[in-house]
Amino acid sequence: MIFPPDLLVRAEKLLESSRAQGLRIATAESCTGGLIAALLTEIPGSSDVFGRGFVTYSNQAKQDMLGVPAASLRQHGAVSEAVARLMAEGAVRNSTAQISVAVTGIAGPGGGTDEKPVGLVHIAVARAGEPTMHRECRFGDMGRGEIRLKSVETALEMLQTLL
């Protein structure tokens, strides 16, 4: 088991809530590299709720798989509110899911700048027919693994708000 027990319990509750409402979930992940999808699929029977995860680590993947416009990536950068929102919306549009979560950030140890430091993560959740929600997280330079895990935790919390 690669996830803490409390996180598995939260994931199971999210899947149960989604199942009860007949909703399917998709993920669009950059800095988390598929960890949210891995967490959800750690739960037996998740396939009736979780259908698809997009790992879009590169800008090209964000464009090809999620339909994020190149102009948005140039204007805002991959680590931005605008791109997180577009990723979440693209995950719904390019899947059979009604809800999605997207994560893009700088997990470090390098890659940070004064404007976009290590630990900056943008998370967005989308639900078909509703406004996309966004949260900017500044976790600080707590280490790559911790930043990624905190991103997964926050993503689950945000998904739960859609239910």
N, C-alpha and C positions, 0 to 999 in steps of 0.2 A: 504494500500500500504506500503510495507516494504522497498522499495528501493527509493533513491532520484530520483526526476524527470529527472535530466540530465542523470543519468545512464540508465533509462528506454528508453530515446530517443536514446542513443548510442546503446543499445541492439536492438531496433527496426530497426535502420539503418543497423546493422550487419545482422539481419535476412533478410532484404530486399535485401542486396547485395548477400547474400548466395542464396536466392530464385532466383534472376535474373541469377545467374550462374549455377543453378541446383545442388547446393552443400548441403549436409547434414552435420550437426555438432553433435559431441559427446563430452562429458566432462568426465574427470577422476579427481576426487577431493579427497584430503585428508584434509588438514587444513581448507578448505572452506566448507566442509561438505555438499556439494550440493547447495551452494548459487548461483553458476554460472548457474546451471540447473534451479534453482528457478527463477532467473532473466529472463532467456530466455523464460521460460514458463509463465511468467507474461504477456507476449505480446500475445494478441489474434491471433490465426492462426499460432502459432509457430510450430505446430506439423508437418507441411509439410517440415520443415527445421531441427528441433531438434528432434532426434529420441531416444536418449539414453544418460543417465548420469550414471556414475559409481561413487559411494561414496566408496572409498577404504581407510578407515581410518587406518585399521591395515595392518601390513606387509602381513599377510596371505591373506587378501582381495586383495592386490596388486598382489599377486602371482596367486590366484584362478581366479580372474575376468579379469585381464589384462595381465597375463602371464609374470609378472616381475620375473626374476630368483632369487631364494633365495640367490644365490652367489653374485648377484649384491647388494642386500639389505645388506648382511653381509659386503661386501667389502667397499661400499660407504655410507651406511646408507640410511634410507628412505628419509631424507631431503638432497638431492644431485642432481646435474645436471644430472648424469647418470640415476637415478631413475625417475626423471621428464620426461626425454626423452623417457624412456622405457614405462612409463605410457601413454604418448600421443600416441606413436606408437601402444600400445596395445589397446587403445580405438578405433583407426581406424580399426585395425585388427579384433576386436571383436564386430563390429557393421556394419551398412550399411552406415556409414558416410565416407566422403572423407576428412574431416578436423576435428581436435580435439584440445582441450586444456587440459593440466594437471597441477595441482597445488599441491605442497607438501611443508610444512614449519612448523615453530614453532610459533604458535600464542600466546603462553603464557597463563597465567602469568608465569608458571614454564616451565621446560623442556629445557631451554637454557643452553648452555655451552660457554666457551670462544671461542671455534672453531665454534660452531653453536649457536649463540645467539638468544634470543627471537626477532622475527621480520625478521628472515632469511626465505625467501620464494624462491623456485625454480619453475619457470613456463616454460612450453614447449608447443609449438604448432607444430602439424604434419599435413602434407597434403600428401595424397597417392602419391607416386612416386617422392617426393621432399625431400630434407634434412630437418630434424627436427630442429626447431629454439628454443633457450633457452635464458632465462633472469634470472639472479640472482638479487633478490631484498633484500635490507637491510633496512627495514622500521623503525627499531628501536623498542624499547619497548613502543609503543604508545597505548597499550591496545588491548586486544584480538579482540574486535569488529572492531576497526579501521584497524588492520592488515588484518583481513579477508576481509573487504570492499575494502581496497587498492589492495589486491590480485585479487579480482573480477574485479576491474577497469583495472588493468594491463592485466589481462587475456583477457578482451574484446578488448583492444587496440592491443594486439598481434594477436588475431584471425583476426582482421580487416586487418592486414598486409598480411594475406594469400589470400585475395580476390582481 
